[in-house]
Amino acid sequence: MFVRTYAGALLGIDAVKVTVEVNITGGGLGLYLVGLPDNAVKESEQRIRAAFENSGERMSGRKVVVSLAPADLRKEGSGFDLPIAVGILAAMGRVEADAVCDTMFVGELSLDGSLKPVRGVLPVAVAARQAGLRRLILPVENAGEAAVVTELEVLGAGTLREVMECLNGERTIPRAEPPCRDPFESPEQRYAEDFADVKGQTHVKRALEIAAAGGHNVLMIGAPGSGKTMLARRLPTILPPLTREEALETTKIHSVAGKTDFAGGLMTLRPFRAPHHLTSQVALIGGGQSPRPGEVSLAHNGVLFLDELPEFGRSVLEVLRQPLEEKRIVVSRAKYSVEYPANFTLVAAMNPCPCGYYNHPAKECTCSPGAVHRYMGRISGPLLDRIDLQVEVTPVPPSDLTSAAPGEPSAAIRERVIRAREVQAARFRDVQGVHTNAMMGSSLLRACCRLNRASAALLERAMEQLSLSARAYDRILKVARTIADLAGRAEIVAADVAEAIGYRSLDRGTWGR
């Protein structure tokens, strides 16, 4: 007997529909899997046989051929266990064939017949809806995550026996509901941190506000204990709330990477990723033998924080160049390639020298000038050029630390950021792929960042005196445009350019002079 049902295969952060065709014939014995299955899929035969026996069923004694189409797409992971098992049961006549023809299945089978959760069910659910299928059956632990996809009946089952009884009409499995009916009804964001907790550091908070408003990258350099990490962790609190589309895309990335909890639902807070400086290239950028998103993609639509920047390996830092420019990562293999989005705000922090006290107002630096130069040299010029705002963080005076007056709360700063983002949304509404000032290309820079005579002369002098690159020139224009947007000005004035130039004072060529 021939039966057809459906599964989903991950390809990047999306999934494609896989047709599971099962044919049982009288000639021959055994189970044959075709269609480029990887080892995890090939091993499903043993899991399925044991699950059948512990569920009161027996594998057919005749020849069983299972084809996973399209045959030229590699099938990876244990999520194919359930669709293959259901297809075999339908071909054996143990499950109604008509009940599986409009359903997609995903899930790993335990030897006792129970279903184990798998990663990537959200893009699989999206693929099922796009394919016009009516229903998705998967492990109950994954049901909440997949239930955020509307116009699709999502059923969470605990065992293979439950799935069989549901398909035969002997059991009713309630339709899964998302953990939160509508997480976007209230735009309120709840973070454990708030800028009101930060004493002093007014100029650094100003730089982070500009970074949040225009999507600019930031480098904070200062002595240990000056508050760099504390400030960085509060940047997500002043970013605009995630839109529904951003939340879906961000959640899909985390689902594919297996970073979502089993409670499911869409992510409503912007991600904040802070990998350790011993992180490898693959962990940071993504890839591997079975490609998965790296930290730069997990930080998509959020913040990537690199603390102790010079302690990262040189080769690890250099792979950041492409995603900082193109906002995406392409992992290529001999027979295929996958693309992961990587539109993040980079926030980096570092000490000014090996001992950490170069330019400290109270403590003396013990490093030689050559040691300071070599330490700063660990950050390449091309990477430094891609960081728009370079801010020196000085220790807060004791008088400010003991002050009882709280700082400006994150909610107030976020309101100004949102207004600036609305200006940019209107400016780039007809430009595909550009949402913030930091994403502007050369043509948009000429159109949106025109300077008057005084501003142009000021920038020209700064380029000559600071020996800035052409890329730094563009970065200054983008930052000046954001400063003007925060002030509600349509034109860029000299004060905007002067403030933007001030945020390039930590370039390698000028630091310490």
C-alpha positions in Angstrom: 0.0 0.0 0.0 1.2 3.5 -0.8 0.7 6.5 1.6 1.9 10.1 1.5 2.3 12.4 4.5 4.4 15.5 5.3 7.3 16.6 7.5 9.5 19.7 7.6 13.2 20.2 7.0 15.2 23.2 8.3 17.0 25.3 5.8 18.6 28.3 7.5 16.0 29.9 9.7 13.2 28.6 7.5 11.7 25.2 6.8 10.7 23.5 3.6 7.9 20.9 3.2 9.2 17.4 2.9 6.9 14.7 1.4 7.1 11.4 3.2 6.1 8.6 0.8 5.8 5.1 2.2 5.3 2.1 0.0 4.9 -1.5 1.4 5.3 -4.3 -1.2 5.4 -8.1 -1.0 8.8 -8.6 -2.5 11.6 -8.4 0.0 12.2 -7.6 3.6 13.4 -4.7 5.7 13.0 -0.9 5.9 14.7 1.3 3.3 15.1 5.0 3.7 16.0 7.1 0.6 16.2 10.8 0.0 19.5 12.0 1.4 18.9 11.1 5.1 21.7 11.9 7.5 22.8 9.5 10.3 20.2 10.7 12.7 17.4 10.0 10.2 18.9 6.6 9.2 19.0 5.6 12.9 15.3 6.3 13.1 14.6 2.7 12.0 15.7 1.3 15.3 13.8 3.9 17.3 10.7 3.3 15.3 10.9 -0.5 15.7 11.3 -0.2 19.5 8.5 2.4 19.7 6.2 0.2 17.8 6.8 -2.8 20.1 6.3 -0.7 23.2 3.1 0.8 21.8 1.5 -2.6 21.0 2.3 -2.6 17.3 4.6 -4.6 15.1 6.6 -3.5 12.1 5.4 -4.9 8.8 7.3 -8.1 7.8 7.3 -7.0 4.1 9.5 -4.6 2.3 9.0 -1.0 3.4 10.4 1.8 1.3 10.3 5.4 2.7 11.2 8.2 0.3 11.8 11.8 1.6 11.2 14.2 -1.2 12.7 16.4 -2.5 15.4 13.8 -2.8 18.2 16.3 -3.4 17.7 18.1 -0.1 19.6 16.7 2.8 17.4 15.6 5.7 18.9 16.2 9.2 17.8 15.6 12.7 15.5 13.3 14.7 12.4 15.2 13.9 11.6 12.8 11.1 10.9 9.9 13.5 7.2 10.7 13.9 6.3 11.4 10.3 8.1 8.2 9.1 6.4 6.1 11.8 2.9 7.5 11.1 3.5 7.0 7.3 4.4 3.3 8.0 1.4 2.8 10.2 -0.9 4.3 7.6 0.6 2.1 4.9 0.0 -0.9 7.2 -3.6 0.1 7.6 -3.3 0.8 11.3 -4.0 4.5 10.8 -6.6 6.0 8.5 -4.7 7.1 5.3 -7.1 10.0 4.7 -6.2 11.4 8.2 -2.5 11.9 7.3 -2.8 13.5 3.9 -3.4 17.0 5.1 -1.2 16.9 8.2 2.5 17.6 8.9 4.3 15.7 11.7 7.4 16.5 13.6 8.9 14.8 16.6 11.5 12.4 18.0 10.5 9.0 19.2 11.7 7.5 22.4 12.2 3.7 22.6 9.1 3.5 24.9 6.9 5.2 22.3 6.8 8.7 23.9 7.5 11.8 21.9 10.6 14.0 22.7 10.7 17.7 21.8 12.9 18.9 18.9 14.3 22.2 17.8 13.0 24.4 15.0 9.3 23.7 15.3 8.3 27.4 14.7 9.6 27.5 11.1 8.2 24.1 10.5 4.7 25.4 11.6 5.1 28.4 9.3 6.1 26.0 6.4 3.0 23.9 7.1 0.7 26.9 6.9 2.4 28.2 3.7 1.9 24.7 2.2 -1.8 24.9 2.8 -1.9 22.0 5.3 -4.6 21.9 7.9 -2.9 20.4 10.9 0.4 20.0 12.6 1.0 17.2 15.2 4.1 17.4 17.3 5.4 16.7 20.9 3.3 18.4 23.6 6.4 20.3 24.9 6.7 22.0 21.5 3.0 22.8 21.1 3.1 26.2 22.7 5.9 27.4 20.4 4.1 26.3 17.2 0.7 27.6 18.4 1.7 31.2 17.7 1.2 30.4 14.0 -2.4 31.3 13.2 -4.6 29.5 10.7 -3.1 26.2 11.6 -4.4 23.5 13.9 -1.6 22.6 16.3 -2.0 19.4 18.3 0.5 18.4 21.0 0.8 14.6 21.8 2.7 12.8 24.4 3.1 9.3 22.8 2.8 7.6 19.5 -0.3 5.7 20.8 -2.0 9.1 21.3 -1.2 10.1 17.8 -2.6 6.9 16.4 -5.9 7.2 18.4 -6.2 10.9 17.4 -5.9 10.0 13.7 -8.4 7.2 14.0 -10.9 9.4 15.8 -10.6 7.4 19.0 -9.2 10.3 21.0 -9.5 14.1 20.9 -6.4 16.1 21.5 -7.2 19.7 22.4 -5.9 22.4 20.1 -2.8 24.0 21.5 -2.9 27.6 22.4 0.1 30.1 22.7 1.2 30.9 26.2 0.1 34.5 25.8 -3.0 35.2 23.7 -1.5 38.4 22.3 1.9 39.5 23.6 1.7 42.7 21.6 -1.5 44.0 23.2 0.6 46.0 25.7 3.8 47.7 24.5 5.2 47.7 28.1 8.6 46.2 28.4 9.8 44.7 31.6 13.5 44.5 32.2 15.4 43.8 35.4 17.8 46.7 34.6 17.1 50.4 34.1 19.1 53.5 33.3 17.7 55.1 36.5 20.2 52.9 38.4 23.2 54.5 36.7 24.9 57.3 38.6 26.7 59.9 36.5 28.1 58.8 33.1 26.0 61.4 31.3 28.1 61.4 28.2 28.1 57.6 27.9 24.3 57.5 28.3 24.0 60.1 25.6 26.2 58.0 23.3 24.0 54.9 24.0 20.9 56.9 23.3 22.3 57.9 19.9 23.3 54.3 19.2 19.8 53.1 20.0 18.2 55.8 17.9 20.2 55.1 14.8 21.3 51.5 15.2 25.0 52.5 15.6 27.8 50.3 17.0 29.5 51.4 20.2 32.9 50.9 21.7 33.4 51.8 25.4 36.9 52.1 26.7 37.7 52.7 30.3 39.3 51.4 33.5 37.9 48.3 35.3 34.9 49.1 37.5 33.9 52.2 35.6 30.5 50.8 34.6 31.0 49.6 31.0 29.2 46.3 31.5 26.4 47.8 33.5 25.7 50.4 30.8 25.9 47.9 28.0 23.3 45.6 29.7 20.9 48.5 29.9 21.0 49.3 26.1 18.1 46.9 25.3 15.9 48.8 27.8 15.9 51.9 25.6 15.5 50.2 22.2 12.0 50.3 20.6 9.7 47.3 21.3 9.9 44.4 18.9 7.3 44.5 16.2 5.3 41.3 15.5 7.4 40.6 12.4 10.7 41.1 14.2 9.5 38.9 17.1 8.6 36.1 14.7 11.9 36.3 12.9 13.9 36.5 16.1 12.0 33.6 17.6 12.6 31.5 14.5 16.3 31.9 14.9 16.3 30.9 18.5 14.0 28.0 17.7 16.4 26.7 15.0 19.3 27.0 17.4 17.4 25.2 20.1 17.6 28.2 22.4 13.8 28.6 23.2 12.3 27.2 26.3 9.5 24.6 26.1 6.9 27.2 27.3 7.0 28.5 23.7 5.5 31.7 22.5 7.0 34.7 20.7 10.0 36.6 22.1 8.8 40.0 23.2 12.1 41.4 24.5 15.0 42.2 22.3 17.8 39.7 22.7 21.1 40.5 24.5 23.9 38.1 23.8 27.3 38.4 25.6 29.6 35.5 24.5 32.8 34.9 26.4 36.1 36.0 24.9 37.1 32.4 24.4 34.2 31.9 22.0 35.3 30.2 18.7 34.7 31.5 15.2 31.9 29.0 14.6 30.1 29.7 17.8 30.2 33.5 17.1 29.4 33.5 13.4 27.5 30.3 13.0 28.0 27.1 10.9 29.4 23.8 11.9 29.0 20.3 10.4 25.3 20.7 10.7 25.0 24.5 10.4 23.3 26.4 13.2 23.0 30.1 13.9 25.9 31.7 15.9 25.8 34.5 18.5 25.6 37.2 15.8 22.4 35.7 14.5 21.0 35.0 18.0 21.5 38.8 18.6 19.5 39.7 15.5 17.2 42.6 16.3 19.0 43.1 19.6 22.4 43.7 21.1 25.7 41.7 20.8 28.0 42.6 23.7 31.7 41.8 23.5 33.3 42.5 26.8 37.1 42.6 27.0 37.3 43.1 23.3 41.1 42.7 22.9 41.0 39.3 24.6 39.0 37.8 21.7 41.1 36.1 19.1 42.1 38.2 16.2 40.6 35.8 13.7 37.4 35.7 15.7 37.0 39.5 15.6 37.8 39.8 11.9 34.9 37.6 10.9 32.6 40.3 12.3 33.4 42.6 9.4 30.9 41.0 7.0 27.9 40.9 9.3 28.5 44.4 10.5 28.3 45.6 6.9 25.8 43.2 5.3 23.6 42.4 8.3 23.6 38.7 7.4 25.7 35.6 7.4 26.0 33.1 4.6 27.4 29.6 5.5 28.4 27.8 2.3 29.0 24.1 1.9 29.9 22.1 -1.2 26.3 21.2 -2.1 24.3 24.0 -0.4 24.4 27.2 1.5 22.3 28.7 4.3 21.7 32.3 5.2 21.2 33.7 8.7 20.1 37.3 9.4 22.5 39.2 11.7 21.1 42.8 12.1 22.4 43.5 15.5 23.8 46.5 17.5 27.4 45.8 18.5 28.4 47.1 21.9 32.1 46.4 22.8 34.0 47.2 26.0 37.7 47.2 26.7 40.3 48.4 29.1 42.7 51.1 27.7 45.8 49.1 28.5 46.9 45.7 30.0 46.8 47.0 33.6 43.6 48.9 32.9 44.5 52.3 34.3 45.9 54.3 31.3 44.4 57.9 31.5 42.9 57.1 34.9 42.3 60.3 36.9 43.5 58.8 40.2 45.5 55.5 39.6 48.8 55.4 37.9 49.3 53.2 34.8 52.2 50.7 35.1 52.3 49.9 31.4 55.0 51.2 29.0 53.9 53.2 25.9 54.8 50.3 23.7 52.6 48.0 25.8 49.7 50.4 25.5 50.2 50.6 21.7 50.3 46.9 21.3 47.2 46.4 23.4 45.3 48.8 21.3 46.7 47.2 18.2 44.8 44.0 18.9 41.8 45.8 17.4 42.3 46.2 13.7 41.8 49.4 12.0 39.1 48.1 9.6 37.1 46.7 12.5 37.5 50.0 14.4 36.2 51.9 11.4 33.0 49.9 11.5 32.3 51.1 15.1 30.4 54.4 14.9 30.7 55.6 18.5 33.9 55.3 20.5 33.4 56.6 24.1 35.8 56.9 26.9 34.3 55.8 30.2 35.8 57.4 33.3 35.2 56.3 36.9 32.3 58.0 38.6 33.3 60.3 41.5 32.4 59.1 45.0 30.1 62.2 45.4 27.9 61.0 42.5 27.8 57.4 43.8 26.5 58.5 47.1 23.8 60.8 45.6 20.3 59.6 46.3 18.8 61.2 43.2 18.0 58.5 40.6 19.1 59.0 37.0 16.8 59.4 34.0 14.7 56.2 33.6 14.9 54.0 30.5 11.3 54.7 29.6 12.0 58.4 29.1 15.0 57.7 27.0 13.1 55.1 25.0 10.4 57.6 24.1 13.0 59.9 22.4 14.5 56.9 20.7 11.1 55.8 19.3 10.4 59.3 18.0 13.8 59.3 16.2 13.1 55.8 14.8 9.7 57.0 13.5 11.5 59.8 11.6 13.8 57.2 10.0 10.9 54.9 9.2 9.3 57.7 7.2 12.6 58.6 5.5 13.3 55.1 4.4 9.7 53.9 3.8 10.4 53.4 0.0 13.9 51.9 0.5 14.0 48.1 0.8 16.3 46.7 3.5 17.1 50.0 5.2 15.4 50.8 8.5 17.9 53.0 10.5 20.5 55.6 9.7 23.3 53.1 10.4 22.2 51.1 7.4 22.4 53.9 4.8 24.5 53.3 1.7 26.4 55.9 -0.3 23.5 57.1 -2.4 21.3 57.6 0.7 24.1 59.4 2.5 24.3 62.0 -0.3 20.5 62.4 -0.3 19.9 62.4 3.5 23.1 63.9 5.0 23.7 67.1 3.1 25.9 69.5 5.0 26.0 73.3 4.9 29.3 75.2 4.3 30.2 75.5 8.0 29.5 71.8 8.7 31.4 70.6 5.7 34.4 72.7 6.6 34.4 71.4 10.1 34.3 67.8 8.9 37.1 68.3 6.4 39.4 69.7 9.1 38.6 66.8 11.4 39.4 64.3 8.6 42.8 65.9 8.1 43.8 66.4 11.7 42.6 63.0 12.9 43.7 61.0 9.8 40.3 59.4 9.5 39.4 57.0 6.7 36.7 57.3 4.1 34.6 54.8 6.1 34.9 56.9 9.2 33.7 59.9 7.2 30.5 58.0 6.3 30.1 56.9 9.9 30.4 60.5 11.2 27.7 61.6 8.7 25.3 58.8 9.8 25.8 59.7 13.5 25.3 63.4 12.8 22.0 62.5 11.0 20.9 60.5 14.1 21.8 63.4 16.4 19.7 65.7 14.3 16.8 63.3 14.3 16.9 63.1 18.1 16.7 66.9 18.2 13.9 67.0 15.7 15.8 68.9 13.0 15.5 68.2 9.3 18.9 69.7 8.6 22.3 68.7 10.0 24.0 71.6 11.7 27.6 72.2 12.7 26.9 71.2 16.3 25.6 67.8 15.2 28.8 67.2 13.2 31.0 68.4 16.1 29.3 65.9 18.5 29.7 63.1 16.0 33.4 63.9 15.5 33.8 63.8 19.3 32.8 60.1 19.2 35.8 59.3 17.0 38.3 60.5 19.5 39.4 56.9 20.5 40.6 55.9 17.0 43.9 54.1 17.1 45.7 57.0 15.5 44.7 59.5 18.1 44.4 57.5 21.3 46.8 58.6 24.0 48.1 61.7 22.2 
